[in-house]
Amino acid sequence: MFGYSVASAGDVDNDGFDDLIVGAYGNDAGGANAGRAYVFSGLNGDTIYVFTGKVEFGGLGFSVASAGDFNNDGIVDLIVGTLRNRAGGTDAGRAYVFSGSSGDTLNVFTGEVTRDAFGFSVASAGDVNDDGFDDIIVGAHGNDAGGSFAGRAYVFSGRYFCCGDPNGDGLVNFDDVDYLMNFYFYGGDTPFPYSLSDLNCDGSVDIADITYLAAYINGTGAAPCCAE
């Protein structure tokens, strides 16, 4: 299914030539139909990035687009939908924003309910709230809030938040462990965005996330699931 979705990626590698992003939502490299998305140079066709789905039948690459400059670093970023991801329920869907400068995961947005098909469509929304960060829009054509399969569209702020960085200083370190401990044990400030502090993706921010983050920082544990 390579080529099911295609879009301009903008000038990802900052060489003066706009690049391309192509989805292959049936690709099996990360599991059966986990999906993939490829970014190719507009200058010479070389592969710049390959993003691989990690959930069987998730269909990463069903939708692809430029995300604009989501993290305001001067380089355009990328958004890829995986409409059958099950993190929010069966076929709830997800959309991943990837850095154009490094290929790292900048943010992950998850469908709210079963069969939402969140990520069926994705696009840059421009700077909707005029804060200097480009925003994104994600379609969920299976959403039932307005009636059976009436659908929904969500616009998310492009202000960058780092996975596993609950104190929002742009670094993932033991200060973040202390922040989560203060939140969980002493009623401190709530991490924002909350979803990027649910490091084991079990739906809540609790003591398990504190030990998970500490192990990751120590080099003895896995990366936070929101960064996958």
N, C-alpha and C positions, 0 to 999 in steps of 0.2 A: 504493500500500500504506500510505497514511497511516492511522494508527490500528491497525496490526497489533500494536503494543505500546503500552500506556498505563500510567501510574503516578502516584501522588502524588509531587510533587517536594519536599514540605515548603515552608516559607515562604522561598523563594529570595531575594525582594527585601525581606524583613524589614518588611513592611507590616501584619503581623498576620493576613494571609489566606494559607492554604496554596495553593500553585500546582500546575501540572500539567505533565507531560512526556509527549510523544506521539512515537512512532517512525514513520518512513516509509522502510522499508528499501529500497524500490524507486526512491526519488527519484534523478533523473539530474543534479542541479545540479552535482555534483562529478565526473561521469562516469557512464557507463551503470550503473545500479543501485548507485551508490556509497552512496546512502542519506542520510538526514537525521534529526535529532531536534529537536523544537520544545519550548520551555518557554513556557507561557502563564500570565499573571497570574490568580490566583484571584479578584482583586477586580473586574477589568473585562474579562478575556479578551485584553488586549494581549499581543503577543509580547515576551517578555523576552530569550530567546536562540534562535538557530538554529545548530545544529552540523551541519556538512556533511562527509560522507565524501570522502576524497581518492583512494580506490582503486576502480577500476572493478569492479563486481560484489562489492564488499566487504560491502554490506548494513548500513551503519551505521544503528542504530536498530532492528535486529531485536529487541533487548531494551533496556529502559530502566528506571531506578529512581532513587530518592533514594539517595545514598551516605552519608547521615548527615553529620555534621560531620567530614569526612575530614581537613581540615587544621587543625581546632580553632581557627577564627577567629570562631566564634559564628554562622556562616551555613551552612546545609545545602548540601551539594554534590550532584553528579549523576554517575551512571555509565551509560554507553551501550556496548552490545555491537555488534561488527561481525564476525560469525562466519565470514565468508569472506575476511577480510584475509589477505594472503599473506606478511606480514613473517616469520613463523616457518615458512613452507612453504605449499603450496597448501591453501587453506581451513583453515589453522591457527587463524585467528581472533585477535581482539584485544578488549580492553575499555579504554575511555578514562574517566578521572575528570576532570570539569570543575568548576572553582570556581563555587559559587553566587553569590559576591560579584562576580566579574569575568568569568566565562565562559572564563577561561584554562584550558589543559590542566594539571592538577596531576600526573597520572601516567598511564602507559600500560603495560598488562599484555598480554603476547603469548603466544599458544598455543605449545606446545613442539614439536609435530610436525605433519606433513601430515595434513589431514582431522580435526584435533582438534575443530573447531567450538567452540573456546574463545570464550566470550561468547554462547553460545546462550541462557544465562540469567544475569542479574546481580541483585544485591540488596545492601542494607546489611546488615551482620552485627552491628551494634551494637559496643560496645567489648569485643571478645572477650578481649584481653590486659590490660585494665584499666590502660591507659597514658594515658587521657584523650582518645584519638583514636578516632573511630568507624572500624571496619574494614569490609571488603567481602568478598563471596563471589561467585565466578564459576563457572559450570558449563561443562564441556567434554564434551558428550554423545557425541562421536565418539572420545574417547580410548580406546586399546586396551591400556592398562597391565594391566588385569585380565581381558583377553580382548577379542575383536573387538567394538568398540563398547560395551564395558562402561561406559565413561564415567568422569569424574572431577569433583570439585569442589574449588576452591582458595579458601582464606581468606587474604587479604592484609592486612597491617598498614596502618592509615590514617595512620601518621606520615608527614608530608609531606616529599617530596624533590623538588627542583626540577630540571627537565630542563636539562642543561648546567652543573650546579653540583656538580662532583665533590668539592669540599672541604666541602660541606654547610653553608655559612654563610648560605644563603638569597639570595645574590646571584650573578649571572652576570657575571663580570668577569675581568680578566687574572690575578687570584689563582688562578682556576680553570685557566687556561692553564699557569701555573707548577706547579700541583698535578699536572696530567696529564703535564707534562714530567718531573717528579720520579718519577712512577709508571713512565713508559715507559722513561726513560733510566737511572734510578738506583735502581730497585727500591723506590720509596716506597710508601706506603699505597695499597691498592686502592680505587678510587672505589666508593662505595656510594650507591644501588644501581647496580651495574655497567651495567645496561641503559640508564640515563639519562646515561651518559657515552659511549655508542656513538653519537656525534652524527650520523654519516652512515649509521647503521643497516646496516652491512655485517657485523655479527656479532662484531666485536672492537673493543677500545679500543686504538688504536695512534697512530702519528705522523700519520695522515690526520685523526684527530679533533682533534689539537692544532692543526693548520693550519686546519681547518674552524671550530673555535671562535674562533680568533684573527681570522679573516676576518669572522665574524659580529659579534664585539664591535667590530671596526673599522668596521662598517657596509658592508663590501664583499662579504659572503657571505650565503648563505641561512640561515634559522633552522634550528636543529637539527631533524632529522627526528622526534625523539621528542616535539617540541612541536607537530607538525602534527596 
